[in-house]
Amino acid sequence: MHYVVFLMSKGKVLYDDIDINMPGTYCFETFAMHLFGWSDLAWRIYDLVLLLLMGGAAMLIHRQRSLFAGLFAATMFALIHMQDGFAQTGQRDLVIAALLLCAYAALFAHNAG
């Protein structure tokens, strides 16, 4: 994905010259590259930001019952995600999971409020 966004910045046309994926994937990839940069460290920071976002959403979901449950869920997800190593940082599956978890947190916050 990183390389595809690079090619798009050099004038290649999406779906004609290069890769085929859903457009939302490229939106998040482009946003992350402009916000954090193009380096490997930038992708690790992007991954950490996504994990923190997911941790905050888990804490929001569990705030009614137990603060420990939210912290435990966030920590377990982060540990399971990090076991794959640096080769899996910034994967679009993590973005999808973060968006879904934030949507659930918004739903539960709306129903609780």
PyRosetta script that sets phi, psi and omega in degrees:
from pyrosetta import init, pose_from_sequence

init()
pose = pose_from_sequence("MHYVVFLMSKGKVLYDDIDINMPGTYCFETFAMHLFGWSDLAWRIYDLVLLLLMGGAAMLIHRQRSLFAGLFAATMFALIHMQDGFAQTGQRDLVIAALLLCAYAALFAHNAG")
pose.set_psi(1, -39.5)
pose.set_omega(1, -179.9)
pose.set_phi(2, -59.8)
pose.set_psi(2, -44.2)
pose.set_omega(2, -178.8)
pose.set_phi(3, -68.9)
pose.set_psi(3, -35.6)
pose.set_omega(3, 179.2)
pose.set_phi(4, -64.5)
pose.set_psi(4, -43.4)
pose.set_omega(4, 177.6)
pose.set_phi(5, -63.9)
pose.set_psi(5, -37.9)
pose.set_omega(5, 175.8)
pose.set_phi(6, -60.5)
pose.set_psi(6, -45.4)
pose.set_omega(6, 179.0)
pose.set_phi(7, -63.7)
pose.set_psi(7, -37.4)
pose.set_omega(7, 177.7)
pose.set_phi(8, -63.9)
pose.set_psi(8, -35.9)
pose.set_omega(8, 178.6)
pose.set_phi(9, -70.3)
pose.set_psi(9, -19.1)
pose.set_omega(9, 178.6)
pose.set_phi(10, -95.9)
pose.set_psi(10, 7.6)
pose.set_omega(10, 173.5)
pose.set_phi(11, 104.1)
pose.set_psi(11, -1.7)
pose.set_omega(11, 177.5)
pose.set_phi(12, -70.3)
pose.set_psi(12, 150.3)
pose.set_omega(12, -177.4)
pose.set_phi(13, -99.5)
pose.set_psi(13, 128.5)
pose.set_omega(13, 180.0)
pose.set_phi(14, -67.5)
pose.set_psi(14, 140.6)
pose.set_omega(14, -179.5)
pose.set_phi(15, 69.8)
pose.set_psi(15, -9.3)
pose.set_omega(15, 176.9)
pose.set_phi(16, -107.6)
pose.set_psi(16, -51.9)
pose.set_omega(16, -178.5)
pose.set_phi(17, -96.2)
pose.set_psi(17, -28.9)
pose.set_omega(17, -171.3)
pose.set_phi(18, -135.3)
pose.set_psi(18, -179.5)
pose.set_omega(18, -178.8)
pose.set_phi(19, -17.7)
pose.set_psi(19, 154.1)
pose.set_omega(19, 173.7)
pose.set_phi(20, -122.9)
pose.set_psi(20, 112.6)
pose.set_omega(20, 174.8)
pose.set_phi(21, -145.5)
pose.set_psi(21, 173.1)
pose.set_omega(21, 179.2)
pose.set_phi(22, -71.1)
pose.set_psi(22, 146.9)
pose.set_omega(22, -175.2)
pose.set_phi(23, -62.9)
pose.set_psi(23, -30.7)
pose.set_omega(23, 179.7)
pose.set_phi(24, -61.5)
pose.set_psi(24, -32.4)
pose.set_omega(24, 177.7)
pose.set_phi(25, -60.5)
pose.set_psi(25, -44.2)
pose.set_omega(25, -179.4)
pose.set_phi(26, -70.0)
pose.set_psi(26, -31.9)
pose.set_omega(26, 178.3)
pose.set_phi(27, -62.7)
pose.set_psi(27, -47.9)
pose.set_omega(27, 179.6)
pose.set_phi(28, -67.6)
pose.set_psi(28, -38.0)
pose.set_omega(28, 179.7)
pose.set_phi(29, -64.1)
pose.set_psi(29, -45.7)
pose.set_omega(29, 179.6)
pose.set_phi(30, -64.7)
pose.set_psi(30, -43.0)
pose.set_omega(30, 178.1)
pose.set_phi(31, -59.4)
pose.set_psi(31, -46.1)
pose.set_omega(31, -179.1)
pose.set_phi(32, -65.2)
pose.set_psi(32, -38.8)
pose.set_omega(32, -178.9)
pose.set_phi(33, -68.4)
pose.set_psi(33, -36.8)
pose.set_omega(33, 178.8)
pose.set_phi(34, -75.3)
pose.set_psi(34, -32.7)
pose.set_omega(34, -178.1)
pose.set_phi(35, -79.0)
pose.set_psi(35, -45.9)
pose.set_omega(35, -173.1)
pose.set_phi(36, -102.8)
pose.set_psi(36, -20.7)
pose.set_omega(36, -179.8)
pose.set_phi(37, 108.0)
pose.set_psi(37, -171.7)
pose.set_omega(37, -172.5)
pose.set_phi(38, -107.7)
pose.set_psi(38, -2.2)
pose.set_omega(38, -173.1)
pose.set_phi(39, -83.9)
pose.set_psi(39, 171.6)
pose.set_omega(39, 175.4)
pose.set_phi(40, -66.3)
pose.set_psi(40, -37.6)
pose.set_omega(40, 177.8)
pose.set_phi(41, -61.8)
pose.set_psi(41, -36.8)
pose.set_omega(41, 178.6)
pose.set_phi(42, -61.5)
pose.set_psi(42, -38.8)
pose.set_omega(42, 179.7)
pose.set_phi(43, -71.2)
pose.set_psi(43, -31.1)
pose.set_omega(43, 175.8)
pose.set_phi(44, -69.9)
pose.set_psi(44, -38.5)
pose.set_omega(44, 176.7)
pose.set_phi(45, -66.1)
pose.set_psi(45, -42.5)
pose.set_omega(45, 177.4)
pose.set_phi(46, -59.4)
pose.set_psi(46, -43.7)
pose.set_omega(46, 178.2)
pose.set_phi(47, -62.9)
pose.set_psi(47, -43.2)
pose.set_omega(47, 179.2)
pose.set_phi(48, -64.1)
pose.set_psi(48, -40.6)
pose.set_omega(48, 177.8)
pose.set_phi(49, -62.5)
pose.set_psi(49, -41.7)
pose.set_omega(49, 177.1)
pose.set_phi(50, -63.7)
pose.set_psi(50, -41.4)
pose.set_omega(50, 178.4)
pose.set_phi(51, -65.7)
pose.set_psi(51, -38.1)
pose.set_omega(51, 177.0)
pose.set_phi(52, -67.3)
pose.set_psi(52, -38.6)
pose.set_omega(52, 176.1)
pose.set_phi(53, -61.5)
pose.set_psi(53, -43.9)
pose.set_omega(53, 178.7)
pose.set_phi(54, -67.5)
pose.set_psi(54, -36.7)
pose.set_omega(54, 176.7)
pose.set_phi(55, -64.8)
pose.set_psi(55, -41.0)
pose.set_omega(55, 176.6)
pose.set_phi(56, -64.0)
pose.set_psi(56, -39.0)
pose.set_omega(56, 177.7)
pose.set_phi(57, -65.9)
pose.set_psi(57, -40.3)
pose.set_omega(57, 177.6)
pose.set_phi(58, -64.4)
pose.set_psi(58, -39.4)
pose.set_omega(58, 177.7)
pose.set_phi(59, -65.5)
pose.set_psi(59, -38.4)
pose.set_omega(59, 178.5)
pose.set_phi(60, -66.4)
pose.set_psi(60, -39.8)
pose.set_omega(60, 178.8)
pose.set_phi(61, -64.3)
pose.set_psi(61, -41.3)
pose.set_omega(61, -173.7)
pose.set_phi(62, -93.6)
pose.set_psi(62, 6.0)
pose.set_omega(62, -174.6)
pose.set_phi(63, -63.5)
pose.set_psi(63, -29.2)
pose.set_omega(63, -179.3)
pose.set_phi(64, -70.9)
pose.set_psi(64, -38.2)
pose.set_omega(64, -174.0)
pose.set_phi(65, -91.7)
pose.set_psi(65, -59.7)
pose.set_omega(65, -172.1)
pose.set_phi(66, -158.3)
pose.set_psi(66, 128.3)
pose.set_omega(66, 175.8)
pose.set_phi(67, -66.3)
pose.set_psi(67, -35.1)
pose.set_omega(67, 179.2)
pose.set_phi(68, -63.1)
pose.set_psi(68, -39.1)
pose.set_omega(68, -179.3)
pose.set_phi(69, -62.7)
pose.set_psi(69, -42.3)
pose.set_omega(69, 178.4)
pose.set_phi(70, -65.6)
pose.set_psi(70, -42.7)
pose.set_omega(70, 178.7)
pose.set_phi(71, -65.5)
pose.set_psi(71, -40.7)
pose.set_omega(71, 179.0)
pose.set_phi(72, -64.5)
pose.set_psi(72, -44.9)
pose.set_omega(72, 180.0)
pose.set_phi(73, -62.8)
pose.set_psi(73, -44.0)
pose.set_omega(73, -179.7)
pose.set_phi(74, -65.2)
pose.set_psi(74, -42.2)
pose.set_omega(74, -179.6)
pose.set_phi(75, -66.6)
pose.set_psi(75, -43.0)
pose.set_omega(75, 179.5)
pose.set_phi(76, -64.3)
pose.set_psi(76, -41.2)
pose.set_omega(76, 178.6)
pose.set_phi(77, -63.6)
pose.set_psi(77, -43.5)
pose.set_omega(77, 179.9)
pose.set_phi(78, -62.3)
pose.set_psi(78, -42.7)
pose.set_omega(78, -179.9)
pose.set_phi(79, -65.9)
pose.set_psi(79, -42.0)
pose.set_omega(79, 178.9)
pose.set_phi(80, -65.7)
pose.set_psi(80, -39.8)
pose.set_omega(80, 179.0)
pose.set_phi(81, -66.7)
pose.set_psi(81, -40.2)
pose.set_omega(81, -176.3)
pose.set_phi(82, -75.6)
pose.set_psi(82, -13.4)
pose.set_omega(82, 179.4)
pose.set_phi(83, -67.7)
pose.set_psi(83, -19.5)
pose.set_omega(83, 179.4)
pose.set_phi(84, -76.2)
pose.set_psi(84, -15.4)
pose.set_omega(84, 176.0)
pose.set_phi(85, 89.9)
pose.set_psi(85, -177.5)
pose.set_omega(85, -175.2)
pose.set_phi(86, -69.7)
pose.set_psi(86, -18.9)
pose.set_omega(86, 180.0)
pose.set_phi(87, -66.8)
pose.set_psi(87, -20.1)
pose.set_omega(87, -177.0)
pose.set_phi(88, -103.7)
pose.set_psi(88, 14.3)
pose.set_omega(88, 179.8)
pose.set_phi(89, -73.9)
pose.set_psi(89, 143.0)
pose.set_omega(89, 177.1)
pose.set_phi(90, 70.9)
pose.set_psi(90, 23.1)
pose.set_omega(90, -179.7)
pose.set_phi(91, -71.2)
pose.set_psi(91, 147.0)
pose.set_omega(91, -178.3)
pose.set_phi(92, -68.9)
pose.set_psi(92, -22.6)
pose.set_omega(92, 176.5)
pose.set_phi(93, -65.1)
pose.set_psi(93, -34.0)
pose.set_omega(93, 177.1)
pose.set_phi(94, -68.6)
pose.set_psi(94, -37.0)
pose.set_omega(94, 176.9)
pose.set_phi(95, -62.9)
pose.set_psi(95, -44.1)
pose.set_omega(95, 179.0)
pose.set_phi(96, -62.8)
pose.set_psi(96, -44.1)
pose.set_omega(96, 179.1)
pose.set_phi(97, -63.7)
pose.set_psi(97, -39.9)
pose.set_omega(97, 178.7)
pose.set_phi(98, -64.4)
pose.set_psi(98, -42.2)
pose.set_omega(98, 178.1)
pose.set_phi(99, -64.3)
pose.set_psi(99, -41.5)
pose.set_omega(99, 178.3)
pose.set_phi(100, -65.2)
pose.set_psi(100, -43.2)
pose.set_omega(100, -179.9)
pose.set_phi(101, -65.7)
pose.set_psi(101, -38.7)
pose.set_omega(101, 176.6)
pose.set_phi(102, -66.4)
pose.set_psi(102, -36.1)
pose.set_omega(102, 177.2)
pose.set_phi(103, -65.4)
pose.set_psi(103, -42.1)
pose.set_omega(103, 176.2)
pose.set_phi(104, -64.1)
pose.set_psi(104, -40.7)
pose.set_omega(104, 178.7)
pose.set_phi(105, -62.4)
pose.set_psi(105, -40.5)
pose.set_omega(105, 178.4)
pose.set_phi(106, -66.4)
pose.set_psi(106, -39.7)
pose.set_omega(106, 178.8)
pose.set_phi(107, -63.8)
pose.set_psi(107, -46.6)
pose.set_omega(107, -179.2)
pose.set_phi(108, -68.4)
pose.set_psi(108, -36.0)
pose.set_omega(108, 177.7)
pose.set_phi(109, -66.7)
pose.set_psi(109, -37.0)
pose.set_omega(109, 179.0)
pose.set_phi(110, -68.2)
pose.set_psi(110, -42.2)
pose.set_omega(110, -179.2)
pose.set_phi(111, -71.9)
pose.set_psi(111, -30.4)
pose.set_omega(111, -178.8)
pose.set_phi(112, -79.2)
pose.set_psi(112, -26.3)
pose.set_omega(112, -171.4)
pose.set_phi(113, -83.4)
pose.dump_pdb("model.pdb")
